[in-house]
Amino acid sequence: MSKAFGFVAYGGPERQEFLDRPVPVPGPGQLLIAVHAAGVNPADWKVRQGLFGTAQPTPRVLGLEAAGVVQVLGEGVTGLVVGDPVFGPTPGGAFAEHTLLESDNAAQVPDDVSFAQAATLPVAAATAYDAVEQLALTPGQVLLVLGVAGGVGSAAAQIAVARGVKVLGTASDQSREYVASLGAAQIAYGEGVAGRVKAAAPGGVDGILDLIGGDDVRSAAAALRPGGRLVSTVDPVAAVELGGAFVKRRNSGEVLTALAALVANGGLDPHISETFTLDRAAEAMAAVESGHARGKCVVEIR
């Protein structure tokens, strides 16, 4: 049996509990890994609440991203062997002693990257990487990130800075120092944001990465130069109305390999704020669900 943490019915934290389940068996193209670390994301509690639908049967194991060591290779898997350190998004729940990864969506953990660091990359950082790629800005151009202090925004700012792009980001005044640590300049939220952006970038911005949606992106769009690009991860309707596009996710091992290389060379700091053992997984969920956690929370299993 394999110990895991999940929920037995859709709803609030009271539905969460520890589960004993058989060790998963990898199907074709899958990997069974012994989990060493799992990232915690806002999507985890949203899954439990049923905000993404309730069609999946319960009980369900929580956690969307995992890093660990290959135990068994499914049929058709090539390029990996038992004992390899790997990471990726998981369809089978990451808050567990064992889970499954799709080999095409997984990547090896480099020597200079910890399991905890790797486990923070498959969801928010990979979304950020895809969005920055889609914006296709060049060195010297200006990117505005709406909601830069969150998980996706923090990664996007660093990825863009590593490419020579100047980054502005909306955030609270309390986050000013944190935003500066990302290599970005903080712009205060709220009414008049377009004017503050134009004061910081008089010629306008070349790209906008929207992580908030609604009125915020509509207001900020006034700062976009003619021919500039807008990509949203949260509001496809507003993105299209403003001449932009919704983010195109690739979910590929190539993206994860690129992100791990950035971590290894110091271009991307996952900003792990707190780690929890598996028996404290409920605390990890509460920290993220409160909305007050800055950076990434990680559950360490081994």
Salt bridges, closest charged atoms under 4 A:
GLU65 OE2 - LYS296 NZ 2.65
ASP130 OD2 - ARG249 NE 2.85
ASP130 OD1 - ARG250 NE 3.11
GLU133 OE2 - ARG163 NH1 2.72
GLU133 OE1 - ARG250 NH2 3.79
ASP173 OD1 - ARG176 NH2 3.70
ASP206 OD1 - ARG225 NH1 2.66
GLU241 OE1 - ARG218 NH2 2.84
ASP269 OD2 - HIS271 NE2 3.96
GLU283 OE1 - ARG280 NH2 2.95
GLU289 OE2 - ARG48 NH2 2.79
